[in-house]
């Protein structure tokens, strides 16, 4: 089994879109895949079917989970959202749940919340979650001005944490700027990484199978 953390340089960079595209492509290829959002904020009964956790589940066709494992109403970092709801995130219980959901699968896609150092609790960040899961990290960023700095900071944090980097995905921005199309080569040159791909954000991630094939090739198979 391979566990891949899909993390981002910020919120709104396309983590869920990439997770959905990978989920569709892996399932279509006959891989047993489950996609999980451990914590999601800004949730309500009216938005349940459109939340990241639900969209990921639809993409893979998995029986469970159908939503994020923890859902909070306030659109805040998980630690703050849990406090506001008067609840606590039990990381040990979360890890046991993730382990159970990962049984009999080939690939587990775990989508982080916000950026890599977003606090899951006041003691744990997304980095700690990835370590506990033995996950490699796929970094998602937007191909726009400023992304070089944000991506290098994220890659630096992963290196400091001793986490394996599966690769970097640049998603197409809503409005291209002069840097769009040049950032990938710059990040490769500065970070010394060659696993970088630019993926256009198509309307339907189910149709992006060809675009995410390079990413599927980066997913490590422990049995290989």
C-alpha positions, 0 to 999 in steps of 0.5 A, a space after each residue: 500500500 502506498 500513502 500519498 499526502 496531497 498538500 498545498 502551498 496555500 488554500 485554494 491551489 487545487 489540492 482537491 481537484 488533483 485528488 479527484 483527478 488522481 482518484 478517477 484515473 487510479 480507479 479507472 486503471 483498476 487500482 484499489 484507491 481510497 481518498 480521504 480528507 481527515 479534517 474539513 472546515 467551513 462545513 454545513 448540512 447544506 454544503 455536505 455534498 459539495 465538500 472536499 471529502 464528499 467530492 473525493 469519495 465520488 471520484 474513487 467510488 469508495 463506499 467509505 468515508 463519504 465525507 471528511 473524518 472531522 467536519 467543523 462549521 467555521 472556515 478556520 485552521 483545524 485547531 481553531 475550528 475545533 476550538 470554536 466548535 467546542 470539540 477536540 481532534 483526537 489524532 490517535 483515533 484519526 490514525 486508527 480510522 485511517 488505518 482501518 480505511 486503508 485496509 485492502 487498498 493499493 493507494 491511499 490519497 490523503 488531502 491535507 488542510 491548507 498548507 503543510 504547517 496548518 495546525 491539525 491540533 495545537 500539537 500536530 501539523 499536517 507534517 506530523 500526520 504525514 510522518 505518522 502515516 509514512 506518506 510521501 508528499 505531493 505538493 500542489 501550487 498555482 502557476 502564478 507569480 509568487 509560487 516559486 517562493 511558496 513552493 520552495 518554502 514548502 519543499 524546504 519544510 518537507 526536507 527538514 521533516 525528512 519526508 519524501 517528495 513525490 513531486 510538484 504539481 502546478 495547476 493553471 491559474 484562473 488568470 494567467 500572468 507573465 510568470 505563468 509557464 515559467 515557474 515550473 522550470 525555475 522551481 526545478 532549477 532552484 530545488 534540484 527536482 525534476 518531478 514537476 508537471 503543469 496540469 490545466 484545471 479542466 472543468 471535470 477532473 474525471 477527464 484529466 486522466 492523461 494530464 495526471 499520468 506523470 503523477 501516477 508514475 511518481 506514486 511509489 509502490 512499496 512492493 516494487 
